[in-house]
Amino acid sequence: QVQLVESGGGLVQAGGSLRLSCASSGRAFSTWAMGWFRQAPGKEREFVASISWSGGRTYYADSMKGRFIISRDNAKNTVYLQMNSLKPEDTAVYYCAADTVAFLRAGAASTRDTDFGSWGQGTQVTVSS
């Protein structure tokens, strides 16, 4: 069973930065595409960013482009989300997710939450104005 554990959330002022981490116990981590999603109170879960198994392909939601950076270290079974220039509207619970059948997508990474079968428990990010 895939276990994903997020960390790094917290309270930050607008304009600040946070780095989220997601560690996995899965031995096949290096073959999975990984994604970050978020859900704000009263809103639906939304895509943030995803990364292919090799790290060679990354995808971002339009509102995160230029501010967020997704990366991975397969030697550490960890994926990261560097968040810069944070805004109050970035406040949400951030979830890490794994697509363990990403090999079906020819090396790409999905942006759809339904393609990610394993999820972490989430970490709260709060951005104050």
C-alpha positions as CSV (number, residue, x, y, z in Angstrom):
1,Q,0.0,0.0,0.0
2,V,1.3,3.4,-1.0
3,Q,1.8,5.8,1.9
4,L,2.3,9.5,1.3
5,V,3.2,11.9,4.1
6,E,3.1,15.7,3.5
7,S,5.0,18.2,5.6
8,G,6.0,21.8,5.5
9,G,2.7,23.6,5.7
10,G,2.1,26.5,8.1
11,L,1.2,30.1,8.4
12,V,3.0,32.7,6.3
13,Q,2.5,36.3,5.3
14,A,1.5,37.3,1.8
15,G,4.5,37.5,-0.4
16,G,6.3,34.8,1.6
17,S,7.4,31.3,0.7
18,L,6.9,27.8,1.9
19,R,8.3,24.5,0.7
20,L,6.1,21.4,1.0
21,S,7.5,17.9,1.0
22,C,5.8,14.6,0.4
23,A,7.7,11.4,1.4
24,S,6.6,8.0,0.2
25,S,7.3,4.6,1.4
26,G,6.7,3.0,-2.0
27,R,9.6,1.1,-3.4
28,A,8.4,1.9,-6.9
29,F,8.3,5.7,-6.3
30,S,10.7,6.4,-9.2
31,T,8.1,5.0,-11.6
32,W,5.2,7.1,-10.4
33,A,4.0,10.5,-11.6
34,M,3.4,12.7,-8.6
35,G,1.0,15.6,-8.2
36,W,0.0,18.3,-5.8
37,F,-3.6,19.4,-5.4
38,R,-5.3,21.7,-2.9
39,Q,-8.7,22.3,-1.5
40,A,-9.9,25.5,0.1
41,P,-12.9,25.7,2.5
42,G,-16.1,25.5,0.6
43,K,-14.3,24.9,-2.7
44,E,-13.6,21.9,-4.9
45,R,-10.2,20.3,-4.9
46,E,-8.1,21.8,-7.6
47,F,-4.9,20.8,-9.5
48,V,-1.7,22.6,-8.5
49,A,1.2,20.9,-10.2
50,S,2.4,17.5,-11.3
51,I,5.7,15.9,-12.4
52,S,6.6,12.9,-14.4
53,W,8.4,9.9,-13.0
54,S,11.8,11.2,-14.2
55,G,11.1,14.8,-13.3
56,G,11.6,15.8,-16.9
57,R,8.1,17.0,-17.4
58,T,6.2,19.4,-15.1
59,Y,2.8,20.8,-15.3
60,Y,1.2,23.7,-13.5
61,A,-2.2,25.3,-13.1
62,D,-2.2,28.7,-14.7
63,S,-2.5,30.6,-11.4
64,M,0.6,28.9,-10.1
65,K,2.9,29.3,-13.1
66,G,5.9,31.4,-12.2
67,R,5.3,31.2,-8.5
68,F,5.3,27.4,-7.7
69,I,7.9,24.9,-8.6
70,I,7.5,21.1,-8.3
71,S,10.5,18.8,-8.1
72,R,11.4,15.4,-7.0
73,D,14.3,13.4,-5.6
74,N,13.8,9.7,-6.5
75,A,16.7,8.7,-4.3
76,K,14.8,10.1,-1.3
77,N,11.3,9.0,-2.5
78,T,10.2,12.6,-2.0
79,V,8.4,15.2,-4.1
80,Y,8.5,18.9,-3.3
81,L,6.5,22.0,-3.9
82,Q,8.3,25.3,-3.6
83,M,5.7,28.0,-3.2
84,N,6.8,31.6,-3.7
85,S,5.0,35.0,-3.7
86,L,2.1,33.4,-1.7
87,K,-1.2,35.1,-1.7
88,P,-4.1,34.8,0.7
89,E,-6.1,32.9,-2.0
90,D,-3.4,30.2,-1.8
91,T,-4.8,29.3,1.6
92,A,-5.9,25.6,1.5
93,V,-5.1,22.1,2.5
94,Y,-2.5,20.8,0.1
95,Y,-2.5,17.2,-0.9
96,C,0.2,15.1,-2.4
97,A,-0.9,12.3,-4.8
98,A,0.7,9.4,-6.7
99,D,-0.2,8.1,-10.1
100,T,1.2,4.6,-9.8
101,V,0.2,3.6,-13.4
102,A,1.8,6.7,-15.0
103,F,3.7,4.3,-17.3
104,L,0.5,4.2,-19.3
105,R,0.8,7.9,-20.1
106,A,4.0,7.6,-22.1
107,G,6.1,9.4,-19.5
108,A,3.8,12.3,-19.0
109,A,2.0,13.3,-15.8
110,S,-1.7,13.9,-15.5
111,T,-3.4,17.0,-14.2
112,R,-6.6,15.2,-13.3
113,D,-7.2,14.1,-9.8
114,T,-9.0,11.0,-10.9
115,D,-5.8,9.7,-12.4
116,F,-4.1,9.7,-9.0
117,G,-5.0,6.7,-6.9
118,S,-3.1,7.4,-3.8
119,W,-3.3,10.4,-1.6
120,G,-1.6,11.9,1.5
121,Q,-3.5,13.3,4.5
122,G,-2.9,16.9,3.5
123,T,-1.0,19.8,5.1
124,Q,-2.6,23.2,5.9
125,V,-1.2,26.3,4.3
126,T,-2.5,29.6,5.5
127,V,-1.5,32.9,4.0
128,S,-2.3,36.0,5.9
129,S,-2.8,39.4,4.3
